[in-house]
């Protein structure tokens, strides 16, 4: 789903104007980014939890050449779905 589709769906559900929905989505994403940058988890009831985790440095081996190289540590975003979302996705037919 693209941003335009999301705003249209939200507009249909809430009755808000498109500009109001865009402002709300912008504020929501900015707030989530700020919280994640401060190393705080973001939990959305019925959806899941977003949190930043640190991956330690490790040694990687190139499979073709066999050259070993050190991969530096980095921060990654982790998502854990809520039980409600997990149950809904279980019941979806492929």
URQUILIN-V571190 format. One record per residue. N is the residue number from 1. RES is the residue in one small letter. PHI is phi in whole degrees, 0 to 359 (999 if undefined). BURIAL is 1 if it has 16 or more other C-alpha atoms within 10 Angstrom, else 0. D_FIRST is the distance of its C-alpha to the first C-alpha in whole Angstrom. Layout:
n=[N	N]
res=[RES	RES]
phi=[PHI	PHI]
burial=[BURIAL	BURIAL]
d_first=[D_FIRST	D_FIRST]
This chain:
n=[1	2	3	4	5	6	7	8	9	10	11	12	13	14	15	16	17	18	19	20	21	22	23	24	25	26	27	28	29	30	31	32	33	34	35	36	37	38	39	40	41	42	43	44	45	46	47	48	49	50	51	52	53	54	55	56	57	58	59	60	61	62	63	64	65	66	67	68	69	70	71	72	73	74	75	76	77	78	79	80	81	82	83	84	85	86	87	88	89	90	91	92	93	94]
res=[x	x	x	x	x	x	x	x	x	x	x	x	x	x	x	x	x	x	x	x	x	x	x	x	x	x	x	x	x	x	x	x	x	x	x	x	x	x	x	x	x	x	x	x	x	x	x	x	x	x	x	x	x	x	x	x	x	x	x	x	x	x	x	x	x	x	x	x	x	x	x	x	x	x	x	x	x	x	x	x	x	x	x	x	x	x	x	x	x	x	x	x	x	x]
phi=[999	270	304	297	294	296	296	294	294	294	297	291	284	260	84	287	286	299	294	295	295	299	296	295	295	297	296	296	293	297	295	297	297	298	295	294	293	273	65	251	280	243	250	241	301	82	241	159	234	253	211	264	238	261	265	289	292	210	262	244	244	290	293	280	259	80	286	267	219	269	265	291	293	208	262	231	269	243	239	240	287	282	300	297	295	299	294	295	288	296	273	280	274	272]
burial=[0	0	0	0	0	0	1	1	0	1	1	0	0	0	0	0	0	0	0	0	1	1	0	0	0	0	0	0	0	0	0	1	0	0	0	1	0	0	0	0	1	1	1	0	0	0	0	1	0	1	1	1	0	0	0	0	0	0	0	0	0	0	0	0	0	0	0	0	0	0	0	0	0	0	0	0	0	0	0	0	1	0	0	0	0	0	0	0	0	0	0	0	0	0]
d_first=[0	4	7	8	6	7	10	11	10	12	15	15	16	18	20	19	19	16	19	19	16	15	18	18	14	17	19	18	16	20	22	20	20	24	25	23	26	28	28	27	24	22	21	19	21	19	16	18	20	20	23	24	27	29	30	33	35	36	37	35	37	36	36	38	40	41	41	40	38	37	34	34	32	29	26	23	20	21	18	20	19	20	23	21	17	19	21	18	17	20	20	17	19	18]
